[in-house]
Amino acid sequence: VEPAPLPGAGDIVITEILYDPHGPLAEDTAEWFEIYNRTENDLRLDGCRIADSANAEVLGRIDIPAGVRQVFGRSRDLLVNGGIPIDHVFNFALNNGGDTISLTCGPADAEVLIDSVTYDDGGDFPNAQRASIALDPGATDAVGNDDGANWCLGQAVYFAEDGLPDDDHRGSPGNPNPACPVPDVTVDWCRLQFPLDP
């Protein structure tokens, strides 16, 4: 049986990132990000590299079927990672103030950037604590996910403690992201004529 091919540029897209867990969830066990195979082909990531702005790791045998999302997390322990089934573990920290996550494949002298996301913390991208930043489904490609305007805060609660709603963590790890909410903006004649007035 022929092995599945490595992905080409844009075949796999980073679609969700939880970089700032709080409360009972610690950063060294509860950070995660999600990738999505947007093609109609099964792919493999053997020997590919995941990295942030300061660290890189070489991946072992990983198969990612067509149309499937997989979650990379800091820990597989459901008691400390927010109860998330993790597909693969990574060992570097995601910076709360902004960072770059990238996936590259191929030999060092012919490395191909599959996808990368450079997020900030409340500039172009949402300011996220206890919530993921989630890519709108309408922008699920390697160009659309470069634009912070296409990301919003995770919406579904995936971790909750009884009686402590402030510790809820939101996101949809391993599942399709819901559409980002459309801002409710009322525009009338006065606002059009005087857009800068409070």
N, C-alpha and C positions, 0 to 999 in steps of 0.2 A: 504494500500500500504506500503510495506516495505521501510524504508528509505534507501537511498544510503549508502554504507559503508564508513568508514574513509579510507584514503589512507594508504598503507603500504610503507615501505622504498623504495624510488626511484620512486614511482608511479607519483609523482608530482615533476617537476624540475624547478628550477629558470633559466630563459633563457635570461633575459635582465635587465640591471640596469642603471638608469640615476642618478648618485650621485652628479654631479657637474654642474648644470645649471648656466648660466652667463647672463650678459646684462640685458634685461628687465625681465627675469625670475628669481625669488628669490628661494633660497634653501628651505625655509619653506613652499613653495607652489608648486614647480615644480619638486621636486624629485619623482621618481617612480621606481618600479620594476615589472617584469612580471613573472608569473608562468604558467606552462603548464601541463595539465593532459595528460600524454603520454600513458595512458591505453585505453582499449576499454570499460571501465566501467564508468558510472557516479559516482562521489565521492562527499563527503561532508566534510566540514572543521569545523563543529560545535565544539567549545571548543578547537580547535587546537591553537597553539601559533606561532606568528611570532616574531622574535627578531633580534636585532643586537648585537654587543658585549657588550652593556651596558643597553639595555632596552628590555622589552618583553610585548606583548599585547595578550590577549585572544580574539579569533575571535568569533563572533556571528554566526547566521545561514548563511552559505555559501554553495551553491551547485556549483560544477564545472563539467560540462558534459564532456564526453569522447572526447578527442582530442581538447579541448578548451583552449585558453589562457585567463587569466584574469590579469588585471593591478591593482596593489596597488599604490596609490598616496597620496601625502600630502594634496591635495585639490581637490574637485570636480568642483571648479569654473573654467570654460573653459577660462575665461579672464586672469587668472593668472597662470594656470598650463601648458600652451602651447597648449591649445585646445584639450586636451586628454580626451576622455570619460573614467572616472575612475570607476572601479568596486567596489573597497573597499578603505577606507581611513586608513592610518597608521599615527601615531603621534610621531615617533622618527626620528631624523636626521640621514642621511647616511654620514659617515665621508669621506671627500674628499681624505685623505691620505691613506685610506684603512679601511676595516670593514668586518664583517661577517654578512650575512643575513641567517637566518635559519627558517625552518618550522618544528615544532614538533607536534605530536598528541598523544592522549591517556592520561590516568590518570598519576598524578605526579610520582607514584611509578612504573609505567610501560611505561614511555614516550618513544615514537619511533621517532627517527630523520628521517623525510621524505626526506629532502634535505637541504644542506647548501652550500653557496659559500663564500669563503674568498678571497676578491679581494685586490689588492694593487693599487698604482697609478703610473704605468709606470715601475714596476719591471717585474713580470711575466705576469701581465695583462696590457692591453693598458692604456696609460695616456689619460684620457678622460675629456675634457671640452667642454660644449655645445653639447656633443654627448653621447649616451648610450655606454655601453659595451654590445656586443651582442654575444650570443653563436652560433657557427657554427652549422647548422642543422645536420651535420654528427656526432655531439658529444652530442646529446640531451638525456643524461642520467645522473644519479647522480654521476657517476665516471668521465665521460668526462667533466662535467662542473667544476670539481675541478682543471683542468689544464688551466692555463692562456693562453697557446698557442692555445687553442680552442676558444678564444674570440677575437673579433675585434671591431673596432669602428662602431657604427650605421651608416648606409649609406643614407637612404632616409631622406629628409627634412620633419619634421613634424611641425615645427614652423618657420615662416619667417616674417620679417617686411620689407615693401617696402623700397628699397633703402639702406637697412642695411644688406648686406649679411654676415657680420661678426657676426651678431646676430642669424644666422640660427642655429637651433638645429636639430640634426639628430638621428634617431632611428625608430623603427617600433613597437611602443607599441600596443599590442593587435593583431598583425599580425605576420605571419611567418617571421623569420629572413632570409635575403638572405645569401647565402654562403659567408664566409669570403674570401676576395681577396687572390689569391695565389701570393706570392712575385715574382717579375720578376728578377730572378738572372741568369746572364750569367756565365757559368763556362767554362773556356778554359784551355789549357795545362799549361799556366803560373800560373793561379790561383790555379790549383791543386798542382803544384810543390812548389809555394811560397804563401801559403794561408794567411800569416800574413802581407805580404807587402802591403803598401797603393796603 
